[in-house]
Amino acid sequence: MKGNTVAITQYPLIPPHELFFMNAAGWAKHREHVELLARVPDLTHIVVGSITVKPREGNTGGTAFNVAHDGTSLNSLGLPNPGMAYYEDVLPEFVGLANECGKKLVVSIAGFSTEEYVLLAKVVVGSGADACEVNLGCPNVFVAGEQKPITSYDDALVQSALLAVREVLEKTGVELWVKLSPEQNPIRRIQIATWLGAIVADAAILTNTYPNVFLAEEDGSPLITVSNGIGGMAGTALKPIAMAMAQNIRPNVPKYTKLIGAGGVSVGADVRDYVRDAGCSGVAVGTAFFQNENPRIFGEILAEYADLFEAAQR
Ligand SMILES: Cc1cc2nc3c(=O)[nH]c(=O)nc-3n(C[C@H](O)[C@H](O)[C@H](O)COP(=O)(O)O)c2cc1C
């Protein structure tokens, strides 16, 4: 273990065609979404989900996702999705759609107990998907008005869920990816890195949204109106937090564990920063795509990164 050093390490830029480049979890839930992403030439992976055991309507009755003028977003969607039985039927087809276009299919699973993570991981294995992304971080789940605990902050559940999912994936060829919540405590960041090493994680996605944030417009109106205006923060303001977490985790996980930067990627320079300053192998784009649902953004980001890569070689 390297400890919490603050030494600034710069990592070599990765050639654009070797980058892991994908949509962030939270958007692709149905066939038409997978079809659309399969047609985006620059994506190497398509992330479906998060999916849950039971169907979920999500938090309804108001604005559940909004983006402020600086590109910071707030959401309290609450994991809307048709549930595990639906995905058991359709995931094999999604895998085919992605693989035919040369892309890997990643399925993000969100359980509320170790048993649920296991059930979901079995569905992922049965589908032939390339990777199972264990979402430990959704902050927006409310039952009868009460917020459910966030798995990432429950050490016992994190460890038992990860070990159990590892067991399900063992010898199946399905990669184990782990999606974490932002963690501000540097000691815990290193603790998390040791768990990633213990379960031989293939990738860690850093990070999920920053939980329980309130944001308002200039006139005081809340950015979102469900969940009392409280939601998970992402986009521009999340980037320095996610980057710092990746910087702490990178030296403390085995080299084969890829880090995927998620948080405020909207231009090529953001990709460069995650690769150069945090040792990430790729990025996932959430807010900047979800905002307008314009798939051209992926090509634009990658073209900008390619220019920066070229310039750095001169
Ligand atoms: C509207 C919305 C819905 C999201 N839903 C999920 C989800 O279902 N599962 C998950 O792991 N992360 C979810 N996230 C988190 C994103 O995948 C991503 O980690 C985070 O937004 C940071 O990336 P960004 O700054 O590019 O948005 C969601 C984010 C947003 C904005």
PDBQT file of the ligand as one rigid body, heavy atoms in Angstrom, charges set to zero:
ROOT
HETATM    1  C1  LIG A 401     -29.851  11.565 -14.555  1.00  0.00    +0.000 C 
HETATM    2  C2  LIG A 401     -28.804  10.651 -13.987  1.00  0.00    +0.000 A 
HETATM    3  C3  LIG A 401     -29.119   9.312 -13.728  1.00  0.00    +0.000 A 
HETATM    4  C4  LIG A 401     -28.136   8.449 -13.222  1.00  0.00    +0.000 A 
HETATM    5  N1  LIG A 401     -28.443   7.143 -12.993  1.00  0.00    +0.000 NA
HETATM    6  C5  LIG A 401     -27.464   6.282 -12.599  1.00  0.00    +0.000 A 
HETATM    7  C6  LIG A 401     -27.717   4.895 -12.465  1.00  0.00    +0.000 A 
HETATM    8  O1  LIG A 401     -28.827   4.408 -12.708  1.00  0.00    +0.000 OA
HETATM    9  N2  LIG A 401     -26.687   4.099 -12.066  1.00  0.00    +0.000 N 
HETATM   10  C7  LIG A 401     -25.427   4.584 -11.811  1.00  0.00    +0.000 A 
HETATM   11  O2  LIG A 401     -24.519   3.808 -11.482  1.00  0.00    +0.000 OA
HETATM   12  N3  LIG A 401     -25.155   5.890 -11.955  1.00  0.00    +0.000 NA
HETATM   13  C8  LIG A 401     -26.133   6.736 -12.342  1.00  0.00    +0.000 A 
HETATM   14  N4  LIG A 401     -25.852   8.066 -12.503  1.00  0.00    +0.000 N 
HETATM   15  C9  LIG A 401     -24.483   8.529 -12.270  1.00  0.00    +0.000 C 
HETATM   16  C10 LIG A 401     -23.713   8.607 -13.585  1.00  0.00    +0.000 C 
HETATM   17  O3  LIG A 401     -23.593   7.326 -14.161  1.00  0.00    +0.000 OA
HETATM   18  C11 LIG A 401     -22.315   9.222 -13.391  1.00  0.00    +0.000 C 
HETATM   19  O4  LIG A 401     -21.553   8.413 -12.524  1.00  0.00    +0.000 OA
HETATM   20  C12 LIG A 401     -22.364  10.609 -12.788  1.00  0.00    +0.000 C 
HETATM   21  O5  LIG A 401     -23.472  11.337 -13.269  1.00  0.00    +0.000 OA
HETATM   22  C13 LIG A 401     -21.072  11.379 -13.098  1.00  0.00    +0.000 C 
HETATM   23  O6  LIG A 401     -20.937  11.603 -14.475  1.00  0.00    +0.000 OA
HETATM   24  P1  LIG A 401     -21.354  13.008 -15.160  1.00  0.00    +0.000 P 
HETATM   25  O7  LIG A 401     -20.732  14.087 -14.361  1.00  0.00    +0.000 OA
HETATM   26  O8  LIG A 401     -20.814  12.912 -16.562  1.00  0.00    +0.000 OA
HETATM   27  O9  LIG A 401     -22.833  13.081 -15.116  1.00  0.00    +0.000 OA
HETATM   28  C14 LIG A 401     -26.830   8.937 -12.978  1.00  0.00    +0.000 A 
HETATM   29  C15 LIG A 401     -26.532  10.281 -13.229  1.00  0.00    +0.000 A 
HETATM   30  C16 LIG A 401     -27.491  11.135 -13.728  1.00  0.00    +0.000 A 
HETATM   31  C17 LIG A 401     -27.126  12.570 -13.995  1.00  0.00    +0.000 C 
ENDROOT
TORSDOF 0
